[in-house]
Amino acid sequence: MSAKVTGLAAFTKRGAVQPEISAATEDQDSGTGRQRAKKEVVALTVRLQRSEWERLHQLAVSEGMSIQSLAVRGLNRVFTDKGLPKLAE
């Protein structure tokens, strides 16, 4: 019997069988469990080295905008470079 490939490993192996959705997962999706990305606005965490965060913070201050605005601006550039529509701001 082979072990199921789950989590990030499932995405890195070509031809890997997707794990079946369990009853517990279905219960979580129906509202009895953890609620992730269900609301209109979804929070996102970005991890940076402190020195990189300081650079980003200084840029935001010097531009007179929030780190949130800078991030959306940068993501929009990636989307448009790939010929995709921009994110809603």
TORKE-799487 format. One record per residue: residue number from 1; z negated, x, y of N, C-alpha, C in turn. Coordinates in steps of 0.05 Angstrom, whole numbers, padded with zeros to 5 digits. Each point is the difference from the previous one (the first is absolute). Example, Ala and Ser with C-alpha at 12.3 -4.5 7.8 and 13.67 -1.06 7.14 Angstrom:
% residues 2
  seq    n.zz    n.xx    n.yy   ca.zz   ca.xx   ca.yy    c.zz    c.xx    c.yy
    1  -00156   00264  -00114   00000  -00018   00024   00000   00018   00024
    2   00014  -00007   00021  -00001   00016   00024  -00014  -00015   00022
END
This chain:
% residues 89
  seq    n.zz    n.xx    n.yy   ca.zz   ca.xx   ca.yy    c.zz    c.xx    c.yy
    1   00000   00017  -00023   00000  -00017   00023   00000   00018   00025
    2   00019  -00005   00019   00001   00017   00024  -00016  -00014   00022
    3  -00010   00017   00018  -00016  -00010   00023   00019  -00012   00021
    4  -00009  -00021   00013   00015  -00012   00021   00001   00018   00024
    5   00023   00002   00013   00002   00015   00025  -00006  -00019   00023
    6  -00020   00005   00015  -00008  -00018   00022  -00002   00016   00026
    7  -00003  -00015   00021  -00005   00013   00027   00025   00015   00009
    8  -00005   00021   00015   00022   00016   00011   00017   00012  -00022
    9  -00012   00007  -00022   00016   00012  -00022   00022  -00018  -00010
   10  -00003  -00026   00003   00020  -00019  -00009   00025   00003   00017
   11  -00003   00008   00025   00023   00003   00018   00014   00027  -00003
   12  -00014   00020  -00011   00011   00026  -00002   00015   00005  -00026
   13  -00003  -00017  -00019   00014   00004  -00026   00023  -00020  -00002
   14   00024   00011  -00003   00024  -00017  -00002  -00001  -00015  -00027
   15   00007  -00025   00001   00001  -00015  -00025  -00027  -00009  -00010
   16  -00021   00004   00016  -00027  -00008  -00009  -00002  -00030   00000
   17  -00014  -00011  -00020  -00003  -00028  -00002  -00021  -00009   00020
   18   00007  -00022   00015  -00019  -00010   00019  -00023  -00014  -00015
   19  -00025   00005   00009  -00023  -00013  -00013   00002  -00031   00004
   20  -00009  -00014  -00020  -00001  -00029   00002  -00021  -00009   00020
   21   00005  -00023   00012  -00020  -00011   00019  -00021  -00015  -00017
   22  -00025   00008   00004  -00021  -00012  -00015  -00010  -00025   00014
   23  -00016  -00016  -00014  -00011  -00024   00011  -00018   00007   00024
   24  -00014   00023  -00002  -00018   00009   00022   00016   00005   00025
   25   00023   00013  -00003   00017   00005   00023   00010  -00026   00013
   26   00008  -00019  -00017   00009  -00026   00010  -00022  -00014   00015
   27  -00025   00002  -00010  -00023  -00012   00014  -00004   00012   00027
   28   00003   00027   00002  -00003   00013   00026   00021  -00010   00020
   29   00025  -00002  -00010   00021  -00009   00018  -00004  -00029   00008
   30  -00013  -00016  -00016  -00003  -00028   00007  -00023  -00005   00020
   31  -00014   00021   00008  -00020  -00004   00021  -00028   00003  -00009
   32  -00005   00004  -00026  -00028   00003  -00010  -00010   00028   00002
   33   00018   00019   00003  -00007   00029   00000   00004   00012   00027
   34   00006   00026   00000   00004   00015   00024   00026  -00009   00014
   35  -00001  -00002   00026   00023  -00008   00016   00012   00024   00014
   36   00023   00009  -00009   00013   00023   00012   00027  -00008   00010
   37   00006   00006   00025   00026  -00006   00013   00008  -00029  -00002
   38  -00019  -00018   00004   00006  -00029  -00001   00002  -00012   00027
   39  -00011   00013   00021   00001  -00012   00027   00025   00009   00015
   40   00004  -00012   00023   00023   00006   00016   00001   00029   00009
   41  -00023   00011   00008  -00001   00028   00008  -00015   00016  -00022
   42   00011   00022  -00009  -00011   00016  -00021  -00009   00027   00011
   43  -00024   00008  -00005  -00010   00026   00009   00011   00022  -00018
   44   00004   00023   00011   00012   00023  -00014  -00016   00025   00007
   45  -00007   00015  -00020  -00016   00025   00005   00019   00024  -00003
   46  -00002   00018   00019   00015   00025  -00001  -00021   00023   00001
   47   00002   00018  -00018  -00019   00022  -00001   00013   00025   00012
   48  -00014   00012   00019   00010   00024   00013  -00022   00021   00001
   49   00007   00025   00001  -00019   00021   00005  -00011  -00004   00028
   50  -00024   00007   00005  -00012  -00004   00026   00017   00012   00022
   51   00009   00025  -00004   00017   00013   00020   00025  -00016   00006
   52   00012  -00012  -00020   00024  -00016   00004  -00006  -00026   00014
   53  -00023  -00012  -00007  -00009  -00024   00014  -00005   00006   00030
   54  -00012   00023   00006  -00005   00008   00027   00026   00002   00016
   55   00021   00012  -00013   00026   00002   00013   00012  -00027   00005
   56  -00002  -00018  -00020   00010  -00027   00003  -00014  -00015   00022
   57  -00027   00002   00000  -00016  -00013   00020   00007   00009   00028
   58   00004   00026   00003   00007   00012   00026   00027  -00010   00009
   59   00019  -00002  -00018   00027  -00010   00006  -00002  -00029   00009
   60  -00016  -00016  -00014  -00003  -00028   00007  -00012  -00003   00028
   61  -00020   00016   00006  -00013  -00001   00026   00020   00009   00022
   62   00015   00021  -00005   00018   00010   00020   00024  -00019   00005
   63   00007  -00015  -00021   00021  -00020   00002  -00010  -00027   00011
   64  -00027  -00003   00001  -00011  -00025   00009   00004  -00023  -00020
   65   00000   00006  -00025   00004  -00020  -00021  -00019   00004  -00023
   66  -00003  -00019  -00017  -00018   00002  -00023   00014   00015  -00023
   67  -00017   00010  -00018   00011   00012  -00024   00016  -00020  -00016
   68  -00009  -00025   00000   00015  -00022  -00013   00028  -00002   00011
   69   00003   00000   00026   00026  -00002   00013   00018   00024  -00007
   70  -00012   00024   00000   00015   00024  -00007   00009  -00002  -00029
   71  -00017  -00009  -00018   00007  -00003  -00029   00023  -00019  -00003
   72  -00001  -00023   00013   00021  -00020  -00003   00026   00011   00012
   73  -00002   00014   00022   00024   00012   00012   00013   00020  -00019
   74  -00017   00017  -00013   00011   00019  -00019   00012  -00013  -00025
   75  -00013  -00020  -00010   00010  -00015  -00023   00026  -00014   00007
   76   00002  -00010   00024   00025  -00013   00009   00023   00020   00001
   77  -00006   00024   00008   00021   00021   00001   00010   00006  -00029
   78  -00019   00001  -00019   00008   00005  -00028   00018  -00023  -00010
   79  -00008  -00025   00006   00016  -00023  -00008   00028   00001   00012
   80   00001   00004   00027   00027   00000   00013   00017   00023  -00009
   81  -00012   00023  -00006   00015   00023  -00011   00013  -00007  -00026
   82  -00012  -00018  -00015   00010  -00008  -00026   00017  -00026   00002
   83   00005  -00009   00024   00017  -00023   00005  -00014  -00026  -00007
   84  -00027   00000   00000  -00016  -00024  -00006  -00011  -00012   00026
   85  -00006  -00026  -00001  -00012  -00013   00024  -00027   00011   00006
   86  -00007   00000   00026  -00026   00010   00008  -00023  -00019  -00009
   87  -00024   00011   00001  -00023  -00016  -00006  -00006  -00017   00025
   88  -00013  -00023  -00005  -00009  -00017   00022  -00023   00014   00014
   89  -00001   00001   00026  -00022   00014   00014  -00021  -00019   00010
END
